[in-house]
Amino acid sequence: MTVACSKPEGAENSPLYRQAARVILVLAYFLYFAWGGLFANFAPDDMMNLAGYWEQGPWRAVASQFLVGSNAYRPMGALFYLPLFTVFGLNPLPFRIVVFLLLLANVGLAYRAARVLGADGTAATLAALVICYHAGLSDLHYSTAAVYDVLCFFFYFIAFLYYARIRRRPGAPGVRETVVFLALYLCALNSKEMAVTLPVMLLAYEWLYCGRRCFLPAVAAGLLTAVYIAGKQFGPDPLMAQEAYRPVFTLARYLESSRLHLNELFYGGTWFTTRRALLLWAAITWVAWRRQRPVLRFAWLLALVGPLPVVFLQGRTHSCLYIPLAGWAVLVAVAFTDAAGALAGWLERLPRIGRAGRRAWFAAMVAAAGILLAGLTAAKKRKQEPAIAAHGALTAAVIGEFRAADPKVPPHSRVLLVDDPFHDWDAKFIAQLWFRDRSVDVRLQNKTPMTAEEIAREVQFVFRFERGRLVRVKP
């Protein structure tokens, strides 16, 4: 008979007043740093993403959730973009509200995962503060296009927590429970490729927390992952055939990405060289494995394994590190509180200063760590403010011009946009979404030039951007 996985030390419930205090602290921290993101503009990629899903239509959006090997592009994004667009059009605020709520939910999931893994309430709270807002991953809070990472984190940890819960009960997971877990994992895969590491983390959980192990769900998730990866590599128009998604499996690429990731996660700028990165990994490996602390070992593995989907790609950072950030947050928070507790105990035994007591010294060190974290984050955020203020400004301006001009065209029209202010296809996407008619053919003179004769013969409507204003030229 398969026995339940053990309940890790430190996972017991705290008194209600402490839980309430932690919730208030984390919520205040989140709102202080993340509130401005609620009013962010659409990112340029949002128009591409939304237009792509809109072109497919709602039935394809639903069907693509189940076509694991078809290389559908992050189909969970369609279930985010399309309903909001159908109801609210090109108003970014409803999209931002949903992302904001997902980010807040993810903070709760990170806290709960830390507790389930064995972190005490203080360490889990510190880890949650890191997840609340990390200035290196600020696109999570200011770019709606980062919703793929937000959704991936959400389903990744819901799936993990569900799995951990069913493994706490005696007996192996049943068929229904395994199917529910695989459905949650599929939602994570459909959100972004970063989810492919979850089967490895299930094996780690079984190894570190379960006496009598059960590998069936992890094997089933691994088979699902294999079909998913095959679709990305061999499906129609495979994602991995694109230069930006083609991995280069070399030690040099791995070390380059590791330096980049550590500098991003630890606000290092360019401080982490290869040597310093290796020294850090040696240090945290020693911390994680010197004692029998499953929470440290699991977090170490998540920090190590989490970036693998992007570590062999060129220059992938920012929101791509959302899931690995959770591993680092738990690892550092637990290691810090362990060290702070030991140091507080030593100070308590000293004359005079020891009179304050272990709790007071421990609380002072935790408070200092929280203040340091907030200060570093605030300083980094201040440097980003000009870029944050300009984020999506051009997209918002062009949408504003369409809203002011309110152009309308009949079905099956051909529309030409002249002198649009973008360097890419954004104006085409915005126009398609504004007209909401798949039969309307939108062309950009900047991208697919037409002669005067072709315009006169083939185009029914011409719009020009004159000093930023949208003006109808024909008819």
N, C-alpha and C positions, 0 to 999 in steps of 0.2 A: 504493500500500500504506500502511495506517495504521501509523505508528510508535508505539512505546511512549511514555508520558508520562515526562518526565525525573524522576530521583530528586532530590528537593530537597536543597540544602546543609544539613548538620546532621543528616541522617537516618541516618548511618552507625551501625553497631553500636558500643557502648561495650565496654570490657573487662569480663569476667565479674564481677570483684570489685566494680566500680562498679555494675553492674546489681543485684547482690545487695544492696549497701548501700542503693540507692534503694528496692528492694522492702521491705527491713526498715524504713526510715524511714517510707515511706508507710503500710505496714501498722500500725506503731505509732501513727502519728498518727490513722489511721482508728479504730483500736480505742479510743484514749484519748477521742476525742470522741463516737464513735457507739455505744459499747458499751451505754449505758443504753437506747437505742432498741430493743434486742433484747427487752426485757421490758415494752414498752409495752402498754397495753390496746387493745382495739378502739376505733376512732373511731366516733362516732355514725353517720357515713355508711356505715361498713362493714356495718351491719345492713341498711340500705336497699339497698346494692349487692348484697350476698349474697342477700338475699331476692328481689330482682328476677331474678337469674340462676337461683336455685333454682326460682322459679315457672315460668321458661321450660323448664327441664329440660335434660338433657345433649345431646340431639340438636339442639335449637335452638341451643345454645351452640356446637356444632361447625359447624352450617350457617351461622350468622351470620358466621363468619370470611370467607366468600366472597360475602356479599351486600353488595357495596360500596356500592350506591346505596340501600340499604333503610333507612338511618338507625338501624341497630341501635346501641344505646348501648355504645360502647367494648367490643366483644365479646371482645377479648383478656383483659379482666378476668375473664370467665367461666372461662377456662382456668386462671386463677390461683386464684380463689375456690372453684370447685366441687370440684375433686379434693381440696383440703385440707379442705374442710368435710365431704366424704363420709367421709374417713378419721378426722379429728380433731374433728369437731363444732365447738362454739363455744369451743374452746381457742385463745387468740390466739398462743401461743408458736410453733407450727409456721408460722403465717402470717408472724410476725415473722422467723423464721429464713430463710425464702425471700426476703423483702424485703431482709434484711441481706446475704445472699449476692449478690443482684442489685446492691445498692449498691456492694459491693466489686468486682464485675465491672465496673461502670460506671467506677470509678476507673481500672481497668486499660485500659478502652477509651479513656478520655480521654487517658491517657498515650500509648497507642499512636497515637491520631489525631494528637496533637501531634508525635510523632516522624515520622509519615508526611508531615505537612505541612511539615516542615523544622526544627522546634525541636530544639535540642540536648538532651542528657540533663538538664542542670540546669534549663533552662526547662520542659521537660516534667514534671519532678518537682515544681517549684513549682506548675504548673497542676494536677497531680494532687492536691496538698495542698489546694488550693482546692475541688476537687470532692469530696474526702473528707468534709468537713463544712463547710457554710456556715450560720451561725446564722440568717441571713435566710430560709433554706429548710429550717428544722429540721423542718417537717412531713414532709419526705422520710424522716426517721429516726424519727419518733415517731407518725406516722399511717399506718396500713395503707391508708387510703383514698387516700393519695398514690401508691399502687402504679401507677396509670395513667401518671404522669409517669416513674416509675422504669422501667417497661416500655418506654415510648416512647423514652426516652434509650437504653436497651439496644439496641433494634432499629434505631433511627436510626443509631447509630454502627457497629453491626455491618454494616448495609447500606452505609454510606459506606466503611468499611474494605474490605469485599469489593469494592466498585466500584473503589476506588483500587488494589487488588491486581491485578485483571484488566486495568486500564488501564496497569499497568507492563509488561505483556507486549506484544510486537509484535502488530499486528493489532487489528481492531475486536472488541468483545465478541460472542461467538456467541449463538445463540438460547438455548441452555441456560443460559449465564451471565446473559443478560438476564432470563430467567424466574426464576432463583434470586434475582437482585437485586430484581425486582419482588415476589417472595414475601416477602422480608425487609422491603421497604418497606411492603407491605400489613400485615404484623404491626405495624409502627410506627404506621400509620394506625389500625389496630384497637385500639391501646393508648390513643392520645389525639390530639386534633386538632392538637397542636403539631408533628406530623410533616410537615405539608403544605409546609414550607419546604425539604424535602430536594431536590426537583428544581431549585430555584434554586441550591442549594449544589453540585449536580453541574455545572451550567453554569459556576459560579464555578471549580470545580476544573479543568474543561476549559480555560477561558480562562487561568487562572493557571499551570497546570502542564503542559499538553499542547500540543506544537507542532502536530501534525496532529490536529485535533479530531474527536470522534465524538459526535453529539448524540442518536443514536437512543434509548439508555436514558433520557436525561433527558426526551425528548419522550414516550416511553411512560409514564414516571412522571408526567409532567404530565397526560396523558390520564386516568390512573388517579385523580389528584388531582381533576380536574374532575368525574368521576363521583361521587367521594366527597363533594365539596362540594355537588353537586346533590342528593344524598340528604339531606344535613343541612339544605338549604334547602327542598326541594320534596317530600321523602319523606313517608310517613305519620307524623303527629305530629312535624313537623320540629323538630330541636334549635334551629335559629336562630329559630324562632317564639317560643321562650321568652324572657322579658325578660332573664334573666341571660346569655343567649347571643346577644342581638341586637346586632350591632355598630353603632356610631354613627360614621360616617366624617366626622369633623370634625377640623380642626387643633387645636381646643381639647382634644378628647378625647385626641388623640395626645400633645400636650404634657403633659397631666395624667398620663397613663400613664407617659410617659418619666421625669418627675420621680419618680413613685412607684417605678418600677423601679430607677432609679439610687440612690435613698435606701436601697432594700432591699439591692441588690447591694454597695454600698460602706459599709454601716452608717452612713448619713448622717443618719438620723432625719428631720428636715425641712430639712436643710442645702441640698439641691439645689433651687433655684428654677429657673424657666424659663431665666433668663439664665445661671445657673451650669451648667445641663444643656447648653445650647447651646455654651457655652465649652468644656466637657469634650469634647463631640463634635467641635468644631473642632480641639482639641488632638490627640485620638487619630486623627482623620482625617489630620492632618499627619504624625503619627508613622507611620501605616500606609502612606502613599503617597509619602513623601519619598524613599524608596529602593526599589530593586527587590528587595523581600523578600516573596515570595508568601505565606509563612506569616502575616505581619502583615496582609496584605490579605484573605486568606481569613478569618482570625479576626475582623477588622473587619466583614466582610460578615455573618458568623454572628451577631455581637453586634447588628448593625443589623437583619437580616432575621429572626432567630430569634424575637423577640417579636411579630411581626406578627399571628399568629393571635389574640392576646389584647390587643394594644395599643389596639384600638378598642372593647374591652369595659370595663365599669365595674369598676375596682378589682381587677383580676386580678394577683396577685403570688405570693409564696412559691414553692411547688413548680412553678408554671407557668413559672418562669424557669430551670429546670434546664438546658435545651438552650442558651439564650442565655448562661448562666453559663459554659459551656464555651468559648464564643467569647471572652468577657471574660477568662477565666483564661489562655488561651493568648496573647491579645493583650498583656495586662499582663505576663505572665511573660517573654515574648520581648523586649518592649520594655525591661523592667527588666534582664535579663541582658545585653542589648546595651549599655545605658548603664553598667552596672556594669563590664563588660569594658573599655569605653573609659576610664572613670574610673580603674580599676585600672592600665591602661597608662600613664596620665598620672602617677599617684602613683609608679609605679615609676621614673620619670625624675627624681623630686625627690631632693635630697640627704638623707641620713640615713633618712627614712621610706621611701625607695625601696628600702632594703636588704632589706625584708621580701619583696619580689618581687611580681610581678603576681598570681600564683596565690593568695598569702596574702591580699592585699587583696581579690581577687575573692571568695574563700571567706568572708572576714569579712563582706562586704556581703550575700552570699546568706544566710549564717547569720542576720544581723540582720533581713533581710526575713522569713525563716521564723519567727523569734521574734516579730516584730511581728504577723505574720498570726495566729499561735497565740494571742498575748495578746489581740488584738482579738476573736477568735472566742470565747475563754474568757470575756471580760468580757460579751459579748453573751449568751452562753449562760447565765451566772449570773443575768442579769436575767429570763430566760425560765423559770427553774426552777420557780417556783410554778405557772405555767400548764402546764408539762410534767408536774408531779406530779399535777395535777388532770385531765389529759387522759384522757378516756374512763372516769373513775372511776364515774360514774353507770351507764354501760352495763355495766361490769364488775360493779357491785353487783346490778343487775337479773338479769344472767345467773347470778350466784351464787345469787340467790333461786330461780330456776328449777331450778338444779342441786340446791339443798338440798331444795326441796319435791318435785321430780321428778314433776310432774303428768303424767298420762296420760289421753287421751281416745280413744274409738273413732272410726273413720272416719266422715265425713259429719256430725260434730258441729258445733254452733255454740257458740262460746266468747265470753264477754264479760269484758273486763278493766275493772275499776272503780278509779278514783283512781290511775292509774299516774303515776309521778313525772316523766314526760317532757312537754314541750310540743308534741311532734310525734308521728309515727307509730312511733317506735322500739320501743315495747312490743309493737305488733302484729307487727313484723318479727321480734323476738326470739321471740315465742310461735310464730309460723309455723315458724321454724327449729328451735325446740325440739321441736315435735310431728312435724316431718318428714312431714307428710301433706297433700298439696295439696287433699284433699277437706274438710279442716277449715276452717271459716269463723271467723276471729277478728275480733271487733269491739272497739272502744274506746269506752267510755261517754263519755270526754272529747271524742271527735271526732264520733261518731255516736250521740247520746243515744237511749236507748230508754225507754219508759214501763214501769212495773211490770207492767202487763198484757202488754206485748210480751215482756218478759223471761220472765214465767211461761209464756207460750204458745210462744215461739219459741227460747228459749235453753236448752240442756241443761246447760252448765257456766258458772259465774260464779266469777271469782277477783278478790279485792280486795287492794290494797296497803295494809296497815295499819302505820303507822310504819315503812315500808320493808320490811316482811315480806310475802311472798306467801301469802295465805290463801284456801283454797277455801270459797266461800259456798254454792254450789249445785252438785250436790245435797249 
